[in-house]
Every structure is written in C-alpha cells, then in structure tokens.
Amino acid sequence: MGSRTDILLISSDRAEDVRTSLPAAMAQPDAHVTVIDNGCRDGTAALAREAGAEVLTLRSRLTWCAANNAAIAHTAAPEVLLLNADCELAPDFLERTRPRLTEPNVGSVAPKLVRTLGPGRPLAEIDAAGMVIDRRRKNNLVAHGRFVGDYDRPGECFGADGAAALYRRQMLVDCAVDGQPFDEDFEKYASDVDLAWRAQLLGWRCAYEPAAIAWHVRSYGPSTRARVPAADRRAQFRNRYLMIVKNDRPGALARDLPLLAGYELLALGHVLLRERELLGGYREALERLPRARRARREIQRRRRAVAPLGLRPPGE
C-alpha cells in the first residue's frame, strides 16, 4: 500500500538547504519524499539518495512551476506537500495538517510559516499565515512580520504559500489547465496565488492551521523585496495581470473599478519614476495574454459545470 502523502522537495543547487530540510521531511509519518533535482550541479542528488529519498532528475533547469508540475505528474499519493529547500518542517507537521483536508471542500492547507535566517536562527516573527489578495488584486502574505504567537486560531484563508503547502491531489487535478496545476507562464512568483484563486472558483477551500509549523527563509516578500533581482520583481508585476485576466469576475471588477483605476495610475507612476526595469512586465503580460484568455474560458466552463460553495470575491 502506498504512502498517504507525497512530499515534493525542490532543489535548484540548494544542497546546503537540503541538508536541513530533507531530514525533517523524511521524519514525517506515512509520507514518501521525492527530491526534485532541478538541473542541479551540486550534491543534491547524492544527499537525497543517502537519506533514502527518491530522486526525480530533471536534466535541464526548469522553472519552479514546470518542475513542480513534473513532480506532481510523477507521483500518485492522494495528498501532495510542496516543499521548498529552504523550508524545515516541524516533526508533527503532517499530523497537524492532514485532518484539515478531511473537512468538506478543503483542498489545501496553509501552515504557520515562521521566519528564520537559517538552521538554528529562527526569528520571533511570522513569515506567512496563508496568503491574501486585496481589492486592488495585490497578493500578499498574511501576518508577515507579526509576532510568532499571533494568528493562533484555525480558520480559512485565501490560499497556501508554495514554500510549504499541503494539497489534496484531487484539487490539483480539478484545477489543472492543459495538464498544468501551476501555470507555467508564471514561472514562479504568484503561481500559488493563481492556483488558489482558480481553486476557489471551482468550489475548493483553503484551511489555515496554526498548529502546523515550518521554518522558512523568505527570499521574496515584503521585508526582502528591495534585494530581489529585477527579473523576479518584473515577473511578479506581470503575473498580477495574468491572474486578473484568468480568474476575475466581471461583477467584482465593476465594483472595484475606481479603486483599481487609481491603483494602476499610481503603479505606472511608480514604475516610471522608481522602477523602470518593471516596464517590460507590461510587454510580457501582453505576450502571454492569448494563453491567459484560453485558460479563462476553460476555467469559466468548469465553473459553470460545478456548484461552488461559499465563494467570495477578493477583498470581501
């Protein structure tokens, strides 16, 4: 009989991080760990095999979305835990998250991610208590930088941050477009938000479970954005527009049009005056627009075919 959960730990030359995150993943009960060797030239594969994990070798370096899509297709357990190499699970992580997946229409579980600077260097701050998207259609981390003891009540949230997200496989199957749970046009940033938005449209919910802890080194977030390469900031900028095209609803857009128009003017002004390197994001969004529109048609077709429960537009 197979394991209940596939843990997919992705490494792109992150062997030093894998030294910490892999043992914690291997210690989870009733789970099968697959290390995604994403074109690595370091010791990732050797570390994984030594620990007894399966290795999925991707000969060339893929984007985060494409690599995780390949690993999801490669595995078959009813639960899928995506795990970044810089994220260390608490020993009872799956014990705490699994029960939430048994709740009606729950397709994903967001843990409490705690900020850390590396092994043995935790901060007394929350990294993320799930994700949120506001009425400007800006996605952000819930509670980033708040005291670690805050946000201690279970509940629901918009979606789970991809650094450590537990999914019901059936949700990933239901939400896949052209066989892709994660839209590979996004490459990485905001792809988890896009999936969460699509899941809501198709009737799935995300549970927030604060008793499930993982320690994460945040490479791109509100507190680190200034240090992020321009290409990554441009991708995040571009992907916001793709999310809107794919998932937003006409009524919600009409309701928020004044707010959105004001925000877009401010955003353009900021780009022209402060971050001209983001200008290319407009062009990149236009290049991907036809595929986003095709995805929207497919998502809306499926949405009409199901009876969603408890759907809420962003910001409500």
Summary of the structure (lengths in Angstrom):
residues: 316
radius of gyration: 18.8
end to end distance: 43.1
largest distance: 59.2
contacts: 1055
relative contact order: 0.13
helix: 42%
strand: 24%
